[in-house]
């Protein structure tokens, strides 16, 4: 399952499940508030031992969790999943170069790039950015100081590598992926990677670069999102079906599309354990 740590939240204690590491209840790592690379919304990340993990909150309508000798009665927990920091840092490096038209933009020092007003969490990622961002950046050294500028060709090459690795993983995941044609698997891989990419410029460029139809993929994704049923929406349907039921109807919760795949995989894993 991975190591278990405890995080005292604003309202109550919840369970935090994360991959195995040197993390302990006494040293759960730093909680950073950053912008999600696709939506730009505030998102919590766990930074520990040089690794960045995104936090996802799962709430069971009924039930509880039994972990070791402890029972979490409300059935809610946070799950931390590893994420490549390049995805998280890509938007701020894109903004920092101040690219206009065909102009490749400006070289900037890392201290300037990771200084994002209202989001001090990025400054904790300075050493991480120094290690990982050269793969998508050009660099220059002037007077002993190093300057970085995002490079479109390097970003596309890195994204293509990510997609190819994911495509290979999907093909061996189950019989459904193994049975579908290569182009469909490629489109699925791009869609998953796209959950951490802004549409402009990177996601659309990636679709074009791989010869895929961006508009068709967008329509399919929108169709899937509109048909996803949340626990609240199911409860609302049940309430409407009851004769003579009066009062305010249950409000349908907003679907969090950026973590849809993770939620589905987590649900399948729970069913297998049961």
C-alpha positions in Angstrom: 0.0 0.0 0.0 2.8 2.4 0.7 3.6 4.3 3.8 0.9 6.1 5.8 1.2 9.6 7.3 -1.2 11.8 9.1 -2.1 15.3 8.1 -4.2 17.5 10.4 -6.6 19.3 8.1 -8.6 22.4 8.6 -11.7 20.5 9.8 -10.6 17.0 10.7 -7.8 14.5 10.5 -7.8 12.6 7.2 -5.7 9.7 6.0 -2.8 10.4 3.6 -1.7 7.4 1.5 1.5 7.8 -0.5 4.1 5.6 -2.3 6.8 4.0 -0.3 9.6 6.4 0.7 11.5 7.6 3.8 8.4 9.5 4.8 7.1 9.0 8.3 4.3 10.4 10.5 6.8 12.7 12.0 8.2 13.9 8.7 5.3 13.9 6.1 7.0 16.4 3.8 6.0 19.9 2.7 2.5 20.8 1.5 2.7 23.3 -1.3 -0.1 25.2 -2.9 0.7 25.6 -6.6 -1.3 26.2 -9.8 -2.5 23.2 -11.7 -0.6 23.1 -15.0 -3.8 22.7 -17.1 -6.6 24.6 -15.3 -4.5 27.1 -13.4 -6.6 26.4 -10.2 -4.9 26.2 -6.8 -3.8 22.6 -6.2 -2.1 21.0 -3.2 1.2 19.0 -3.8 3.3 17.1 -1.4 7.1 17.7 -1.7 9.3 15.2 0.1 12.8 13.9 -0.5 13.1 15.7 -3.9 9.9 14.1 -5.2 6.6 16.0 -6.1 3.2 14.3 -5.6 -0.3 15.6 -6.3 -2.9 15.2 -3.6 -6.4 13.9 -4.5 -9.2 13.8 -2.0 -11.6 10.8 -2.1 -14.8 10.8 -0.1 -16.9 7.7 0.3 -20.6 8.5 0.9 -20.8 5.6 3.4 -18.2 3.3 4.9 -14.8 3.6 6.6 -11.2 2.7 6.1 -9.4 0.1 8.2 -5.6 0.8 8.2 -3.5 -1.2 10.6 -5.0 -0.7 14.0 -6.7 2.5 13.1 -10.2 3.0 11.7 -11.1 6.2 9.8 -14.8 6.3 10.3 -15.8 9.0 7.7 -14.3 7.0 4.8 -12.3 10.0 3.4 -8.7 10.2 2.6 -6.0 12.0 0.6 -4.1 10.0 -1.9 -0.7 11.3 -3.2 0.4 10.3 -6.7 3.8 11.1 -8.2 3.9 13.7 -10.9 6.7 14.8 -13.2 7.7 18.3 -12.0 8.3 19.4 -15.5 4.5 19.4 -16.1 4.1 21.6 -13.0 6.9 24.0 -13.9 6.1 24.2 -17.6 3.5 27.0 -17.4 5.6 29.4 -15.3 8.6 28.8 -17.6 6.3 29.6 -20.5 5.2 32.8 -18.9 8.7 33.8 -17.9 10.2 33.9 -21.4 7.6 36.4 -22.5 7.4 35.0 -26.0 5.8 37.2 -28.7 5.1 35.9 -32.2 8.2 34.3 -33.7 10.4 35.8 -31.1 11.8 32.9 -28.9 11.6 35.0 -25.8 14.0 36.0 -23.0 16.5 34.1 -20.9 15.8 34.4 -17.2 17.4 33.3 -14.0 15.7 30.5 -12.0 15.2 32.8 -9.0 13.1 35.1 -11.2 11.2 32.3 -12.9 10.0 30.5 -9.7 9.0 33.8 -8.1 5.2 33.7 -8.7 3.2 36.3 -6.9 0.7 34.7 -4.5 2.3 31.2 -4.8 5.4 31.0 -2.6 5.4 27.2 -3.0 7.2 27.4 -6.3 10.3 28.8 -4.5 10.7 25.5 -2.7 11.1 23.8 -6.1 14.2 25.9 -7.0 16.7 23.0 -6.7 14.2 20.6 -8.4 13.9 23.0 -11.4 17.6 23.3 -11.6 17.9 19.5 -12.0 15.0 18.8 -14.3 14.2 21.8 -16.5 17.3 21.7 -18.7 15.6 18.9 -20.7 13.1 21.4 -22.1 15.2 24.6 -21.9 18.1 26.3 -23.6 20.7 27.6 -21.1 23.3 30.4 -21.1 26.0 31.2 -18.5 27.0 34.8 -18.1 29.4 36.0 -15.3 29.0 32.7 -13.4 25.2 33.0 -13.5 22.9 30.6 -15.4 19.9 31.7 -17.5 17.1 29.5 -18.8 14.7 29.9 -21.7 12.0 27.4 -22.7 12.6 25.8 -26.1 9.6 24.7 -28.2 11.4 21.9 -30.0 12.7 20.4 -26.7 9.3 20.6 -25.1 7.7 18.7 -28.0 10.4 16.1 -28.0 10.0 15.6 -24.3 6.2 15.3 -24.6 6.5 12.9 -27.5 8.8 10.7 -25.3 6.2 10.8 -22.6 3.4 9.8 -24.9 5.4 6.9 -26.4 6.2 5.5 -23.0 2.6 5.8 -21.9 1.4 4.2 -25.2 3.6 1.2 -24.5 2.4 0.9 -21.0 -1.3 1.1 -22.0 -0.8 -1.6 -24.7 0.2 -4.1 -22.0 -2.2 -2.9 -19.4 -5.2 -5.1 -20.2 -6.9 -6.9 -23.1 -9.0 -3.9 -24.1 -6.0 -1.7 -24.9 -4.2 -4.6 -26.5 -7.1 -5.2 -28.9 -7.5 -1.7 -30.1 -5.6 -0.2 -33.1 -2.4 1.7 -32.6 -3.8 5.1 -33.5 -6.5 4.8 -30.8 -4.0 3.8 -28.2 -1.8 6.8 -29.2 -4.8 9.1 -28.9 -5.6 7.7 -25.4 -2.0 8.3 -24.3 -2.1 11.9 -25.6 -5.4 12.4 -23.8 -3.9 11.3 -20.5 -0.8 13.4 -20.9 -3.1 16.3 -21.9 -4.6 16.3 -18.4 -1.5 18.2 -17.4 -1.2 20.5 -20.4 -2.8 23.8 -21.4 -4.6 23.6 -24.7 -2.5 26.5 -26.1 0.2 26.1 -27.0 1.3 22.6 -26.0 -1.7 20.2 -26.3 -2.7 21.4 -29.7 0.9 21.4 -30.9 1.3 17.8 -29.6 -1.8 16.6 -31.5 -0.7 18.3 -34.7 2.9 17.0 -34.3 1.6 13.4 -33.9 -0.9 13.7 -36.8 -4.0 13.4 -34.6 -7.3 15.3 -35.0 -7.4 17.7 -32.1 -11.1 18.8 -32.7 -12.3 15.2 -32.9 -10.5 14.3 -29.6 -11.9 17.4 -27.9 -15.4 16.4 -28.9 -15.0 12.9 -27.5 -13.5 14.2 -24.2 -16.4 16.6 -23.8 -18.9 13.8 -24.5 -17.3 11.6 -21.8 -17.2 14.4 -19.2 -20.9 15.2 -19.8 -21.9 11.6 -19.1 -19.8 11.1 -16.0 -22.1 10.6 -13.0 -21.0 11.6 -9.5 -22.4 10.3 -6.2 -24.3 13.6 -5.8 -25.9 13.3 -9.3 -27.0 9.7 -8.6 -28.5 10.8 -5.3 -30.3 13.6 -7.1 -31.8 11.1 -9.5 -33.0 8.9 -6.7 -34.5 11.9 -4.9 -36.4 13.0 -8.0 -37.8 9.5 -8.5 -39.4 9.3 -5.0 -43.1 10.3 -5.2 -44.3 13.1 -3.0 -40.7 14.2 -2.2 -40.5 17.9 -1.5 -37.8 20.4 -0.6 -34.5 21.5 -2.1 -33.0 19.0 -4.5 -29.4 17.8 -4.1 -27.0 20.0 -6.0 -25.0 18.2 -8.6 -21.3 18.4 -7.8 -18.8 19.7 -10.3 -16.9 16.9 -12.1 -13.2 17.1 -11.6 -12.0 16.1 -15.0 -8.3 16.6 -14.4 -8.3 13.6 -12.0 -10.9 11.4 -13.7 -8.5 8.6 -14.7 -7.0 8.5 -11.2 -10.4 8.2 -9.6 -11.4 5.4 -12.0 -8.3 3.4 -11.3 -8.7 4.0 -7.6 -12.3 2.7 -7.7 -11.3 -0.4 -9.6 -8.5 -1.1 -7.1 -10.9 -0.8 -4.2 -13.3 -3.3 -5.8 -10.6 -5.8 -6.3 -9.5 -5.5 -2.7 -13.0 -6.1 -1.5 
